[in-house]
Amino acid sequence: MKYSIFIPHLPKQIDSDRIRLELGCHILGDIEKIDIVIDKKNREYNMVFVHYSKWNSDNIQTTDIKKKLDDGISCALYMLSTQSFWKILKAK
């Protein structure tokens, strides 16, 4: 099952390899593709779409995250390496 998330504000210095590494720690699923979109309104941040080829439905936490996203609720994932939260939404 394909599934996509949207990260509305991610610092420009974070590239797709770093995104893949950071999100990989959260075992959400198998990342197929990452699209980074330049935010013309904000020079410090980009917008990011992460496309999963498979969502991890074997883990109760990832199932809960998907349910919240499907219900239109944003989630925050804590990134240990940067000690910050990434807000994620279901991509439309």
N, CA and C atoms as a LAMMPS dump frame, in Angstrom:
ITEM: TIMESTEP
0
ITEM: NUMBER OF ATOMS
276
ITEM: BOX BOUNDS ff ff ff
-5.0000000000000000e+02 5.0000000000000000e+02
-5.0000000000000000e+02 5.0000000000000000e+02
-5.0000000000000000e+02 5.0000000000000000e+02
ITEM: ATOMS id mol type element x y z
1 1 1 N 0.837 -1.18 0
2 1 2 C 0 0 0
3 1 3 C 0.879 1.24 0
4 2 1 N 0.639 2.122 -0.918
5 2 2 C 1.387 3.379 -0.959
6 2 3 C 0.736 4.375 -0.009
7 3 1 N 1.572 5.172 0.637
8 3 2 C 1.095 6.162 1.593
9 3 3 C 2.101 7.299 1.617
10 4 1 N 1.619 8.531 1.71
11 4 2 C 2.513 9.685 1.694
12 4 3 C 2.241 10.604 2.872
13 5 1 N 3.333 11.149 3.403
14 5 2 C 3.215 12.14 4.47
15 5 3 C 3.795 13.462 3.988
16 6 1 N 3.401 14.524 4.667
17 6 2 C 3.838 15.88 4.34
18 6 3 C 4.487 16.477 5.58
19 7 1 N 5.678 17.026 5.419
20 7 2 C 6.372 17.75 6.48
21 7 3 C 6.401 19.207 6.037
22 8 1 N 5.613 20.088 6.679
23 8 2 C 5.476 21.458 6.185
24 8 3 C 6.689 22.358 6.385
25 9 1 N 7.487 22.116 7.407
26 9 2 C 8.643 22.985 7.684
27 9 3 C 9.837 22.144 8.1
28 10 1 N 10.819 22.062 7.217
29 10 2 C 12.042 21.333 7.531
30 10 3 C 13.216 22.224 7.139
31 11 1 N 14.186 22.42 8.04
32 11 2 C 15.316 23.288 7.719
33 11 3 C 15.974 22.905 6.39
34 12 1 N 16.349 23.91 5.624
35 12 2 C 16.906 23.703 4.278
36 12 3 C 18.167 22.838 4.271
37 13 1 N 18.917 22.838 5.352
38 13 2 C 20.161 22.057 5.37
39 13 3 C 19.927 20.554 5.481
40 14 1 N 18.693 20.137 5.726
41 14 2 C 18.392 18.708 5.824
42 14 3 C 18.035 18.177 4.433
43 15 1 N 18.872 17.281 3.921
44 15 2 C 18.667 16.74 2.577
45 15 3 C 17.911 15.409 2.628
46 16 1 N 17.663 14.831 1.471
47 16 2 C 16.854 13.617 1.399
48 16 3 C 17.523 12.427 2.092
49 17 1 N 18.851 12.351 2.064
50 17 2 C 19.537 11.257 2.766
51 17 3 C 19.321 11.36 4.271
52 18 1 N 19.385 12.564 4.772
53 18 2 C 19.174 12.787 6.214
54 18 3 C 17.724 12.489 6.587
55 19 1 N 16.787 12.889 5.737
56 19 2 C 15.364 12.619 5.989
57 19 3 C 15.139 11.115 6.053
58 20 1 N 15.709 10.394 5.107
59 20 2 C 15.573 8.931 5.063
60 20 3 C 16.154 8.299 6.337
61 21 1 N 17.295 8.784 6.779
62 21 2 C 17.941 8.267 7.985
63 21 3 C 17.094 8.565 9.222
64 22 1 N 16.645 9.801 9.356
65 22 2 C 15.862 10.201 10.543
66 22 3 C 14.535 9.453 10.612
67 23 1 N 13.817 9.402 9.502
68 23 2 C 12.521 8.729 9.503
69 23 3 C 12.669 7.216 9.615
70 24 1 N 13.792 6.686 9.17
71 24 2 C 14.051 5.262 9.286
72 24 3 C 14.077 4.803 10.737
73 25 1 N 14.494 5.676 11.626
74 25 2 C 14.521 5.349 13.063
75 25 3 C 13.121 5.166 13.63
76 26 1 N 12.133 5.737 12.97
77 26 2 C 10.75 5.656 13.459
78 26 3 C 9.983 4.481 12.855
79 27 1 N 10.634 3.706 12.036
80 27 2 C 10.08 2.481 11.427
81 27 3 C 8.639 2.639 10.921
82 28 1 N 8.366 3.784 10.278
83 28 2 C 7.022 4.004 9.747
84 28 3 C 6.737 3.1 8.558
85 29 1 N 7.759 2.786 7.798
86 29 2 C 7.573 1.942 6.626
87 29 3 C 8.76 2.041 5.694
88 30 1 N 8.563 1.56 4.461
89 30 2 C 9.618 1.572 3.45
90 30 3 C 9.474 2.818 2.58
91 31 1 N 10.454 3.709 2.678
92 31 2 C 10.412 4.949 1.9
93 31 3 C 10.753 4.646 0.445
94 32 1 N 9.856 5.066 -0.434
95 32 2 C 10.061 4.876 -1.868
96 32 3 C 10.708 6.108 -2.496
97 33 1 N 10.241 7.293 -2.076
98 33 2 C 10.679 8.528 -2.738
99 33 3 C 10.488 9.7 -1.79
100 34 1 N 11.362 10.698 -1.911
101 34 2 C 11.265 11.926 -1.126
102 34 3 C 11.29 13.101 -2.083
103 35 1 N 10.28 13.968 -1.969
104 35 2 C 10.222 15.188 -2.775
105 35 3 C 10.409 16.389 -1.86
106 36 1 N 11.445 17.185 -2.142
107 36 2 C 11.694 18.397 -1.377
108 36 3 C 11.236 19.579 -2.219
109 37 1 N 10.355 20.398 -1.642
110 37 2 C 9.783 21.545 -2.347
111 37 3 C 10.273 22.816 -1.67
112 38 1 N 10.826 23.718 -2.46
113 38 2 C 11.32 24.981 -1.922
114 38 3 C 10.146 25.838 -1.482
115 39 1 N 10.202 26.285 -0.23
116 39 2 C 9.166 27.169 0.308
117 39 3 C 9.565 28.601 -0.019
118 40 1 N 8.916 29.204 -0.995
119 40 2 C 9.267 30.552 -1.444
120 40 3 C 8.915 31.618 -0.415
121 41 1 N 8.026 31.291 0.515
122 41 2 C 7.635 32.246 1.551
123 41 3 C 8.621 32.274 2.708
124 42 1 N 9.377 31.202 2.882
125 42 2 C 10.279 31.103 4.011
126 42 3 C 11.638 30.623 3.523
127 43 1 N 12.63 31.452 3.657
128 43 2 C 13.962 31.133 3.134
129 43 3 C 14.733 30.114 3.965
130 44 1 N 14.268 29.836 5.175
131 44 2 C 14.992 28.923 6.055
132 44 3 C 14.48 27.488 5.998
133 45 1 N 13.286 27.285 5.424
134 45 2 C 12.655 25.971 5.46
135 45 3 C 12.2 25.495 4.085
136 46 1 N 12.136 24.19 3.945
137 46 2 C 11.543 23.54 2.775
138 46 3 C 10.306 22.775 3.22
139 47 1 N 9.493 22.399 2.254
140 47 2 C 8.369 21.497 2.492
141 47 3 C 8.775 20.15 1.903
142 48 1 N 8.362 19.063 2.551
143 48 2 C 8.812 17.745 2.126
144 48 3 C 7.634 16.777 2.039
145 49 1 N 7.617 16.007 0.955
146 49 2 C 6.668 14.901 0.8
147 49 3 C 7.473 13.619 0.834
148 50 1 N 7.067 12.704 1.703
149 50 2 C 7.736 11.405 1.809
150 50 3 C 6.733 10.351 1.381
151 51 1 N 7.098 9.593 0.353
152 51 2 C 6.215 8.574 -0.211
153 51 3 C 6.71 7.195 0.213
154 52 1 N 5.829 6.449 0.845
155 52 2 C 6.146 5.105 1.33
156 52 3 C 5.567 4.069 0.373
157 53 1 N 6.35 3.066 0.055
158 53 2 C 5.836 1.961 -0.765
159 53 3 C 5.055 0.987 0.111
160 54 1 N 5.395 0.975 1.406
161 54 2 C 4.705 0.102 2.358
162 54 3 C 4.729 0.765 3.723
163 55 1 N 3.563 0.801 4.367
164 55 2 C 3.469 1.33 5.729
165 55 3 C 3.591 0.163 6.706
166 56 1 N 4.297 0.371 7.795
167 56 2 C 4.506 -0.677 8.791
168 56 3 C 3.23 -0.856 9.623
169 57 1 N 2.43 -1.817 9.277
170 57 2 C 1.184 -2.074 10.005
171 57 3 C 1.371 -3.131 11.094
172 58 1 N 2.607 -3.592 11.289
173 58 2 C 2.89 -4.587 12.319
174 58 3 C 3.18 -3.957 13.681
175 59 1 N 3.309 -2.638 13.721
176 59 2 C 3.677 -1.93 14.938
177 59 3 C 2.488 -1.089 15.402
178 60 1 N 2.11 -1.212 16.658
179 60 2 C 0.935 -0.499 17.166
180 60 3 C 1.132 1.02 17.13
181 61 1 N 2.359 1.503 17.334
182 61 2 C 2.617 2.94 17.303
183 61 3 C 2.467 3.506 15.897
184 62 1 N 2.984 2.789 14.903
185 62 2 C 2.865 3.289 13.534
186 62 3 C 1.43 3.191 13.043
187 63 1 N 0.703 2.194 13.506
188 63 2 C -0.722 2.073 13.167
189 63 3 C -1.502 3.238 13.77
190 64 1 N -1.158 3.613 15.008
191 64 2 C -1.806 4.744 15.675
192 64 3 C -1.493 6.058 14.949
193 65 1 N -0.246 6.221 14.528
194 65 2 C 0.134 7.428 13.786
195 65 3 C -0.661 7.521 12.492
196 66 1 N -0.763 6.418 11.764
197 66 2 C -1.512 6.415 10.496
198 66 3 C -2.978 6.742 10.722
199 67 1 N -3.574 6.21 11.773
200 67 2 C -4.977 6.495 12.068
201 67 3 C -5.18 7.981 12.332
202 68 1 N -4.286 8.571 13.111
203 68 2 C -4.375 10.011 13.397
204 68 3 C -4.228 10.823 12.117
205 69 1 N -3.249 10.467 11.295
206 69 2 C -3.038 11.187 10.039
207 69 3 C -4.259 11.061 9.13
208 70 1 N -4.828 9.859 9.048
209 70 2 C -6.024 9.637 8.224
210 70 3 C -7.219 10.433 8.736
211 71 1 N -7.247 10.687 10.05
212 71 2 C -8.328 11.475 10.649
213 71 3 C -8.073 12.979 10.569
214 72 1 N -6.976 13.366 9.916
215 72 2 C -6.671 14.792 9.742
216 72 3 C -5.926 15.416 10.902
217 73 1 N -5.405 14.597 11.788
218 73 2 C -4.664 15.088 12.953
219 73 3 C -3.171 15.037 12.642
220 74 1 N -2.466 16.125 12.928
221 74 2 C -1.023 16.124 12.71
222 74 3 C -0.341 15.375 13.848
223 75 1 N 0.837 14.882 13.571
224 75 2 C 1.644 14.178 14.564
225 75 3 C 3.015 14.831 14.609
226 76 1 N 3.679 14.679 15.727
227 76 2 C 5.041 15.196 15.873
228 76 3 C 5.964 14.023 16.161
229 77 1 N 7.01 13.909 15.363
230 77 2 C 8.006 12.862 15.566
231 77 3 C 9.257 13.496 16.151
232 78 1 N 9.754 12.94 17.234
233 78 2 C 10.954 13.479 17.875
234 78 3 C 12.195 12.914 17.203
235 79 1 N 13.08 13.81 16.777
236 79 2 C 14.336 13.421 16.15
237 79 3 C 15.446 13.566 17.182
238 80 1 N 15.938 12.44 17.637
239 80 2 C 16.927 12.419 18.703
240 80 3 C 18.206 13.155 18.314
241 81 1 N 18.639 13.001 17.077
242 81 2 C 19.915 13.59 16.658
243 81 3 C 19.896 15.115 16.682
244 82 1 N 18.743 15.706 16.419
245 82 2 C 18.647 17.172 16.421
246 82 3 C 17.879 17.688 17.634
247 83 1 N 17.361 16.776 18.437
248 83 2 C 16.56 17.115 19.611
249 83 3 C 15.453 18.107 19.256
250 84 1 N 14.735 17.734 18.206
251 84 2 C 13.63 18.581 17.74
252 84 3 C 12.491 17.689 17.248
253 85 1 N 11.341 18.3 17.068
254 85 2 C 10.174 17.589 16.564
255 85 3 C 9.937 17.948 15.106
256 86 1 N 9.526 16.958 14.319
257 86 2 C 9.087 17.199 12.946
258 86 3 C 7.587 16.973 12.916
259 87 1 N 6.872 18.002 12.496
260 87 2 C 5.417 17.879 12.359
261 87 3 C 5.129 17.17 11.039
262 88 1 N 4.28 16.145 11.112
263 88 2 C 3.903 15.434 9.887
264 88 3 C 2.385 15.428 9.751
265 89 1 N 1.946 15.444 8.502
266 89 2 C 0.541 15.387 8.14
267 89 3 C 0.39 14.364 7.032
268 90 1 N -0.821 13.916 6.788
269 90 2 C -1.064 13.061 5.628
270 90 3 C -1.012 13.946 4.387
271 91 1 N -0.283 13.517 3.388
272 91 2 C -0.182 14.279 2.145
273 91 3 C -1.505 14.198 1.39
274 92 1 N -1.89 15.312 0.791
275 92 2 C -3.125 15.353 0.012
276 92 3 C -2.809 15.409 -1.458
